[in-house]
């Protein structure tokens, strides 16, 4: 094949690739906002979320919740304002266990980690409080201090603001299942979508409960905003 023909084919392929808009990621315009302004706008954005999926993981120790279980991870779905389904991973003594929990309104059932039978829990533990506007994620964002901006990063398929801050342990009482101490400093990292201002990930680095390890780190990931979800109490 003649060199001039090879050159023409290469130029044609390059021009076709450059002209294919479907394969070119859309450019996201990043507003010039400070971290405090982002938090002010992101907090009410959660009010428009009717359902979501969450994944909570912990490194460096567990959190005592109920039935002698120490939670090390949990995932599930929530429907605003008061329905939650959760799969819990943790330890019972030295044994690894996995069990379920469902909350509808003020009623919470949890599977006994030993026999898997559903049992009603007292009001002492309501995981749905994690997403209550006054005690949950919104409170975490609004209570964060010493805010600073990190470079934008992609997470969960979206360009996100990355903001660092500091909160006190009592703000995280819902995550600590009602066992949070008071006055312990906790470093917090938040990833908030540039376009929709929805919180997609938050990392809590530090002790929340008195009897926890000082190096414990919790990561909460939110996704599937306003997706179709059904949650019912076990029969």
N, C-alpha and C positions, 0 to 999 in steps of 0.2 A: 504494500500500500504506500502511495506517495506521501512524503512528509506533509505537503500542503493539505492533503485530504485528512490525515490524522489530526492536524491542527484544527481544521474546520469542525471535525466531530467533537473534539474536546471542548471547543468554544461553545458549540451547540448544547452539550450536556451541562456545562457550567451555567449558561443562560437559563436553561430549563430549571435547574436546581434553585437558582436565585429567584426565579419567578413563581415558585410554588409556595403560595401564601399559607397553605394548609400545614406545611411543615415548619413554618417560621413562628416561634412563640410571640404572642402579642406583647407589646411593650406596655408596662405598667407605669403610669405616672405616679411618682411618690410625692405626696404633699409635704411641704416643709413645715413639719410640726415638731414641737418639743415633746419629751416623754410625758410631761404633765398634761399637755393638751390631748395626747393620744389616749391616756387613761380616762380623761373626762368624756371623750367621745365613745370609747370602747365599752365602758360600763353599761350605758343604756342600750347598747346594741344587743346585749344578751336578753333584753326584755322581749325582743321579737323572735326569739328562738323557742319553739313549742316542743321540740324533742331533739335528742342528740345521743350519740354513743360516747362512752368514756372508757379510758384505760388508765388505771392507777397502779404504779409499780413502786417498790421500795427496795433500797439497797442499804445494808448496814444494820438491819434489825426489823422487827415487826411491831405492830400496834395491837394491843389487847382490845377486843371488841365484845364478844359475848360467848357463852358456853365454853369458856376456857381457851378460846381460839385466839391466836395472834396472827393478824392479817399481814401478809407480805405483798399481796397483789390483789387487784379486783378489777373486773370489767363488766360492762353491761350497758343498759339503756335507761333513759329517763324521759318521761313525758311531763311537761309543766302543767300544773304546779306541784303535784304530789304523788306521782307514780314512778317507781323505780324498780328495776330488775338487776340483780347483781350476782355474778359468780365470784366467789372468794377463794383465794389460795392462801394457805398459811400453815401454821404448825400447831399441833395439839400435843404438848409435851415435846417429845423428840420426833413425833410422827408428822409427816407431811399429809395435809388433807385438802380437799376441795369441796366446797359446799355452795348452796344457793341462798339467796335472800330476796324477798319481794316486799315492797311497801306500796300500799294504796291508801291514800288519805292518812289517817293516824294509826293504821294497822300495819304491823310488820311481822312477817313470818320468816323464819330461818330454818334451813335443814339442819337437823342434828348431825354433826360431822361423823358420828360413829354409826348411827343406824339409818341416816338419810330421811328420817321422818320429819315432816314440817311441824314446827312448834312456834307458837306466838311469843314474840318478845315484848318486854316492857317498853315504855316510852324512853328509857334511858339511851337506847341506841336507835336512831333514825338516820340512815345513810342519806336520805333525801335532803337532809339539812345542808349537805355539801353544795346544793344548787339553790338553796333558799337565798333570796336577794339580801336579807339582813345578816345571814350567817355564813354564806358560801362564797363562791368564786367572785361575785361582785364586791363583797366586803374585802376580799383579799386585794383586789386591784385598787379599790378606793383607800385602803389603809396603808398601801405601800409608800415608803418614804425614801429619801436619798436616791431618787431615780436618775438613771443615766442611760443614754442611747448607745447601743452597739450597732454595727453594720447590719443592714437588712439581710435576711436569709430566707431561703425557700423551705417551707415545711408544710406537709399535708397538701401538696399541690398548689400552694399559694405563696406569693411573696409576702413576707411578714416583717414587721418591726420587731426588733429584739431589744427588750428593755430589762435592765437590772435594777433591783431595789432591795429594800429591807423591810421586814415586817416583824411584829412581836408574836410570840407563840400563841397567845390567847386568841388571836384572830383565826387560827387554824383549829379551833376546838371541834368543828364539824368533821374535819379530816381525821383528827385524832380520836374520833368517836367519844367525845365528851371527857377526854382525859388530859387535855392540854394544860400545861403549866402556864404561869404568868411571867412576863418579862424576859423570856429567852429570845435573843435575836436570831432571826432566820433569814438567810439570803434567798432572794427570789429572782428567777429569770422568767420572763414572759415573752411569748411569741404571739403577736397580734396581727391579723391579716390587714394588709395595706388597703385593699379595696373595700372589704366589708367590715373591718374593725372587729372581727370576731376572734376571741381568744382561742388559740389552737393548741397551745402547750404551755405548761407552767412547771417549773422545777423548784422545789423547796429544799434547800440545803441547810440542815441544822436540826438540832434536837427540839422537839415540840413537847414531849412528855418528860416528867422528871426522871423516870426510870429507863428512858431510852438511851441508846448509844449516841455519843456526841456527833459521830460521823454519819448519821442516817440521812439519806437523800430520797425524796419522794418526787416522782414524775407523773403528772396528770396530762393526758392527751385527750382532746375533744374533737369529735368528727361527726359526719353524717347529720349535719344540722337540718332540722325540720324534715327528717326522713320519716317514712311510714313505720310506726312501731305500735305494737299491742302489748299491754301489760295487765295481767289479772292475778288476783290472789289464788294460791293453790287450793284445790278442793279437799 
